[in-house]
Amino acid sequence: MSVVKKFLKKNIVINIVSFVLFLLVRLVQLLSWTTYINRKSLVNYLKSGKPVIIVFWHSRTMLVTKVWPKKFPVYGIFSTHSDGRMIGKIYNWLGIKNILTSSKSTVSAKEVVFKFLKLLKSGVSAGLTPDGPLGPAQTITTDSIFLFAKSSGAPIVPLYASANRVKFLNSWDRFMLVKPFSKSVIEVGDFVFVDKNASVEDIQKIKKNLENVMRQKTTELDKKMGVHSKS
């Protein structure tokens, strides 16, 4: 391991870098004029005291925290790797708490599932990027969100985001870096409920349909904002 990599893994460095990045993200958010679509449906559902499972593409994480009502707690899953810890800290300052509170390099999938379900069953919302952390981009790579929804009764709520002044990074997900003074749009999608008696086949159908809708909605918003994410 190089000296630079060792340096970047130090907690104090992670804390400093993540705080600087948080300030930059927050500044862009404050300097971006945002239109919300269907946000009222999310707010009203949360007011009923019931939790939701938020999902959004990994490439669109920069703006989606703006749509979340601040008075309702929400948790997310972030890797305990140094990069994941850094991102987790950024989003903790943005209002999304980290499910993986351990500083260990590995946390069992069983522990993640237990914490996620415990939160939902206690009435607290949680979210994740279904194509993260490594892709393929805009592909739901796990059945876990549907199993969480089936077990807890909480609906899956997809979020879509785009903006008119952006730069798409040369990363696996074509991350959307939003520039200051942008006009952005964030849409709350239709709620997806999974019946407690849903079969494996039923879940696969719901999964495929949600993936198609999320792709289509993302393309529509990009077109509306006049940007193209494809290389």
C-alpha positions in Angstrom: 0.0 0.0 0.0 1.4 3.4 -1.0 2.0 6.2 1.6 -0.7 8.3 0.0 -3.3 5.5 0.3 -2.3 4.9 4.0 -2.7 8.6 4.6 -6.1 8.8 3.0 -7.3 5.9 5.2 -6.6 7.8 8.5 -9.7 8.8 10.4 -8.7 12.4 10.8 -8.1 12.7 7.0 -11.4 11.1 6.2 -13.2 13.5 8.6 -11.5 16.6 7.1 -12.0 15.6 3.4 -15.6 14.4 4.0 -16.5 17.7 5.7 -15.0 19.8 2.9 -17.0 17.7 0.4 -20.1 18.1 2.4 -19.7 21.9 2.4 -19.3 21.8 -1.4 -22.4 19.6 -1.9 -24.4 21.7 0.5 -23.3 24.9 -1.3 -24.4 23.5 -4.7 -27.7 22.4 -3.2 -28.3 25.9 -1.7 -27.4 27.5 -5.0 -29.6 25.2 -7.1 -33.2 26.1 -7.8 -35.1 22.8 -7.4 -38.6 21.8 -8.6 -40.2 18.9 -6.7 -42.7 16.5 -8.4 -45.1 14.4 -6.2 -43.2 15.3 -3.0 -46.5 15.8 -1.1 -47.3 12.1 -1.4 -44.1 11.2 0.4 -44.6 13.8 3.1 -48.2 12.8 3.7 -47.2 9.1 4.0 -44.4 9.8 6.5 -46.8 11.9 8.5 -49.0 8.8 9.0 -46.1 7.4 11.1 -45.2 4.7 8.6 -41.7 4.1 7.1 -40.6 3.8 3.5 -37.7 2.2 1.6 -36.1 4.9 -0.5 -34.2 3.8 -3.7 -32.3 5.9 -6.3 -29.6 5.3 -8.8 -26.0 5.7 -7.5 -25.2 8.4 -10.0 -27.9 10.7 -8.7 -27.0 10.9 -5.0 -25.9 14.6 -5.0 -29.3 16.2 -5.0 -31.8 13.6 -3.7 -31.3 14.5 0.0 -33.1 17.8 -0.7 -36.4 16.1 -1.2 -36.4 14.4 2.3 -38.4 16.2 5.1 -35.9 17.0 7.7 -38.1 16.1 10.7 -38.3 12.5 9.7 -35.2 10.3 10.5 -33.8 8.2 7.6 -30.9 5.8 7.4 -28.7 4.6 4.5 -26.3 1.8 3.9 -22.7 2.8 3.3 -19.6 0.6 3.0 -17.2 0.5 6.0 -14.3 0.8 3.5 -12.5 4.2 3.8 -14.4 5.5 0.7 -17.7 4.3 2.0 -17.0 5.8 5.5 -16.2 9.1 3.8 -19.4 9.1 1.8 -21.3 8.0 4.9 -20.0 11.0 6.8 -21.0 13.4 4.0 -24.6 12.1 4.0 -24.8 12.0 7.8 -24.2 15.8 7.7 -26.8 16.0 5.0 -29.3 14.2 7.2 -29.0 10.5 6.3 -27.6 8.4 9.1 -25.4 5.4 8.5 -26.7 1.9 9.2 -23.2 0.5 9.3 -21.8 2.2 12.4 -18.9 -0.2 12.8 -15.4 1.0 11.8 -14.4 -2.6 10.9 -13.4 -3.3 7.3 -16.1 -6.0 7.0 -19.6 -6.2 8.3 -21.7 -9.3 7.7 -24.7 -9.2 5.4 -26.7 -10.7 8.2 -25.9 -7.7 10.4 -27.0 -5.3 7.7 -30.3 -7.1 7.1 -31.0 -7.2 10.8 -30.4 -3.5 11.3 -32.4 -2.5 8.1 -35.4 -4.6 9.2 -35.2 -3.4 12.8 -35.4 0.2 11.6 -38.3 -0.4 9.3 -40.3 -2.3 11.9 -39.7 0.4 14.4 -41.2 3.0 12.0 -38.0 4.5 10.7 -37.3 4.9 7.0 -34.2 3.6 5.3 -32.7 3.7 1.8 -30.1 2.4 -0.6 -28.8 2.6 -4.2 -29.9 -0.7 -5.8 -27.1 -0.5 -8.5 -24.4 0.3 -6.0 -21.6 0.2 -5.0 -20.2 -1.3 -8.2 -23.0 -1.6 -10.7 -23.8 -2.3 -13.4 -25.2 1.2 -13.6 -29.0 1.6 -13.5 -29.5 -2.1 -12.8 -31.1 -3.4 -9.7 -28.5 -5.9 -8.6 -30.1 -7.2 -5.4 -33.5 -8.7 -4.3 -33.0 -7.4 -0.8 -35.1 -4.2 -1.1 -38.1 -6.4 -2.2 -37.5 -8.8 0.7 -37.4 -5.9 3.1 -40.6 -4.5 1.7 -42.3 -8.0 1.9 -41.2 -8.6 5.5 -41.9 -5.1 6.8 -44.9 -3.9 4.8 -43.0 -0.7 4.0 -43.4 0.6 0.4 -40.4 1.0 -2.0 -40.3 4.7 -3.1 -38.0 5.5 -6.0 -36.5 8.9 -6.4 -35.4 10.5 -9.7 -33.2 13.5 -10.1 -31.6 15.6 -12.9 -30.3 19.1 -13.5 -29.5 21.4 -16.4 -25.9 22.2 -15.6 -24.0 19.1 -14.9 -20.8 17.1 -15.6 -20.9 13.3 -15.9 -17.8 11.8 -14.5 -16.0 9.0 -16.2 -16.9 6.5 -13.5 -18.7 3.2 -13.7 -22.1 4.9 -13.0 -21.5 8.1 -15.0 -21.9 10.1 -11.7 -23.9 13.3 -12.2 -21.9 16.2 -10.7 -24.2 19.1 -10.4 -22.8 22.6 -10.9 -23.7 25.7 -8.9 -26.7 27.8 -10.1 -28.3 24.9 -11.7 -32.0 24.2 -12.2 -32.7 20.8 -10.9 -35.8 18.5 -10.6 -36.4 15.8 -8.1 -39.4 13.4 -8.6 -40.9 11.0 -6.1 -42.0 7.9 -8.0 -45.0 5.7 -7.4 -45.0 3.6 -4.3 -44.3 -0.1 -4.8 -45.8 -2.5 -2.2 -44.7 -6.1 -2.0 -47.4 -8.5 -0.7 -46.3 -10.6 2.3 -47.3 -13.7 0.3 -45.3 -12.7 -2.9 -43.5 -15.6 -4.5 -40.0 -15.5 -5.9 -41.5 -15.2 -9.4 -43.7 -12.3 -8.2 -40.7 -10.5 -6.8 -38.7 -10.9 -10.0 -41.5 -9.4 -12.0 -41.8 -6.4 -9.6 -38.0 -6.0 -9.7 -37.8 -6.0 -13.5 -40.7 -3.5 -13.8 -39.2 -1.2 -11.2 -35.8 -1.3 -13.0 -37.5 -0.4 -16.3 -39.5 2.4 -14.8 -36.5 3.9 -13.0 -34.5 3.8 -16.2 -37.3 5.4 -18.2 -38.0 8.1 -15.6 -34.3 9.0 -15.4 -34.0 9.3 -19.2 -37.2 11.5 -19.3 -35.9 13.9 -16.6 -32.5 14.1 -18.4 -34.2 14.9 -21.6 -36.4 17.5 -19.9 -33.3 19.2 -18.4 -31.5 19.0 -21.7 -28.6 16.7 -20.7 -27.4 13.3 -21.9 -25.8 10.9 -19.5 -24.6 8.4 -22.1 -21.0 8.6 -23.3 
